[in-house]
Amino acid sequence: MHSLTVTGFLPDPSLHTRSTAHAVALAPASVAAPEAPDAEREDIAAATAGDRRAFERLYRSHGQRVFALCLRMTADRVLAEELVQDVFVRAWQKLGSFRGDAAFGTWLHRVAVNIVLSRRKHDGTQRDRTVQDEQSLDAAPAQPVSVGDRLDLEAAIASLPNGARRIFVLHDVEGYTHEEIGDLLGITSGGSKAQLHRARLLLREALSR
């Protein structure tokens, strides 16, 4: 496919300002979704053939969820916005590999996870790598969480230590197994389970304040 520059995406500001009273459960993207509507299937086929307008419609339909994923994994709004652009450029390049075995949104989220983790490696943040054993979990302190009306689920997730946050998002939001997370992050499945346990404890503590 030809190269593509994606522009015009405006992240939803409500992703940062939801109150705890309105916070909802984060459904895994990998949960089976209803069959794609005819219009989306047509857009996928047209975009695969090189139709940029069709791809832009897919971008508009899925951009907010991809941004939410990137933001949850990085806790950095500016970086998340950059990553969204990277995700959709990669999706445009790889669209021919989409076979429809899973929902398009699920495939797109897998692309996004790979982009986020690749950026982490590229930026040399391996020194901040995920803690691999339960004994060293306390060595990664959580960032302080503000209290009051602005404390919400997204803020609590953003406050987690980097490794715990990534594993919480991958497991509880995106639906990856601990074995898959281990392969992605280069850790053991036991280390993934320990970090998830730690993340859930920290979230419970933060949301109960």
N, C-alpha and C positions, 0 to 999 in steps of 0.2 A: 504493500500500500504506500501511497504518497505520505510525506511527512504531514504532521498536523500540529497546529498551535491552538490550544483551547483557551478561550477568553470569555469574560463576562460572568463568571460564576460568583454569586454573592451568597456567602454562608448565612444561614439563618441566625440572627442574633439571639433568638430565644434559646439556642443551645447552651448559652452561658448564664441565662437569667431565670430558668425555671426554679420555682420555690419548692421546698420539700413537700408542701401540701399537694403539689401537682405532679410530683415525680412519679414516673411509671416504671414498671419492670422493663428491663432491656431484653427484648426478644432476640435470640440468636439468629443471625442472618442465614445460617445453614438449615434452619427449620424449613421443611418442605413448604413452598409457597404455592398459591393458586396458579393454574396455568396462565402463562402470559397472554394478555389480550391480543387479538389479531393485529391491532395497530403496532404493538411493540414487536411482534414477530416480523411484521413487514419492515419495520425500521431496522431491525437487526439484519435481515436479509439485504436490504438496500445499502446499509452502512458497510456490510461485508464486501459488497460490490463496489464500494468507493463513494457512496453518496454522503457527503459531509453534512448536509441538512438533516438527514435521517439520524446520523450520529449525534448531532447537536440536540435532537429531541431526546435521545437516550441519556445524554449528559444532563439535560434539564430534569429528567425523571429521576435519576439516581444520584445526582451530585450531592444533595443534602445528606444522604445516608453515608456516602463515601467520606464526606467531610467530617461527619460525626465520628466515624470510625478512626480517621486519622487524628482527630483532636483527642479522642479518648486514649489513643496509644501514645501520643507524644506530649500531651498536656501543654502544647505550644500552638496558639492560634495561628500565628504567622507561618510557622513551619507546616501546619496542617493545610493551610491554603495553598502553599507551594506543592505539597504532596498530592493534593487533589488534581492539580494540573498534570503532574507526572503520571498519576494513575490513568487518567483518561488518554493521554498521549500513548502510554503503553497499551491500553485497551484497544485503541485504534490500530496500533501496529499488530496486535495479536488476535484481532477479532476473527480472523479466519480459523483460529484454533477452537473457537466456541462451537460445540457440537449440540448444545441443547440438552445434554444429559442432566444438567441441574438448571435451576432458574438463572436467568441472566444476572440478576442481582447478586446471587451467591457466587457466580463466576467472577463478577466484578470485584466483590469483596476479597476474594482470594488474590486477585491481582493487587489490590490495595495493600493487603497484609505483606505480600512479598516486596512491594515498593517501600513500605515503611521500614521493614527490617533491613532491606538493602541500603537505605539511606543511613540507618544506624551504623552499619558496618563501614560504609564509605566515610562517614564523619569521624571514624576512629573512636567510637564510643564503646568499643569492646571492653575497655577498662572499667566500664560501668555495667559489665555483663551480669546477667541474672545470677543471684546467689543459688548455689547448687545443693546446699544441705541445710537441714533444719537448724543445726547448731549455730550457723552464722546468720540467720535471718535477722536477728536484732541489730546486726552491724549496719543495716540499711535503714536509717530512721525515716519516718514519714515526714513530709513537709507539714508545717502548721496549717490547720484548717480554720478558717474564719467561722465565727458563730453568728447567729442571727438569721434574718430572713433570707440572706443570700446563700446560706448553706444549702446546697441541693445535691442531688445524686451526681451530677456531672462534676461539680466542684470537689466532692468527696473522692471520686475516681481520680481526678487530676492531682489530688494531694498524696496519692499513694507513692511509695518508692518506685523508681522506674521499672525494675524487674517485676515486682508484684503487680503493678498496673498493667503491664503488657500481658502477663499471664491471665489476669482477671478478664481483660477484654477478649483475649483469644479464646478462653474457655467458656466464660459465662455469657459473653455477648455474641461471639462469633461461632461458638459451638465446636471448636477444635477439641480433640481428645488430648490427654496428657502425653500420649506417645507422639502425636503429631506436633505438639508444642515442643517436646524434647528435640525432635528432628529439626524444627525451625530454628530453635535458639541454641542448639548444641549443648543441651543439658539432659539430665536423666528425668524420666517421668516422675520419680520420687521427688526430685527438686521442684518440678512443676507443681506437684500436689502440695508440697510444703509452702510454696509461695502463694498459691491460691488460698490456702487456709489462712495465711498471714494477711492477705489482702481482704478477705471477708471479715476477719476480726477488726481490722482497721476501719473498714467501711461501717461496720456495725457501731463501733465506738464513735466515729465521726457523726453519723446520722442520728445518734441518740442524744447528742448534746443540745 
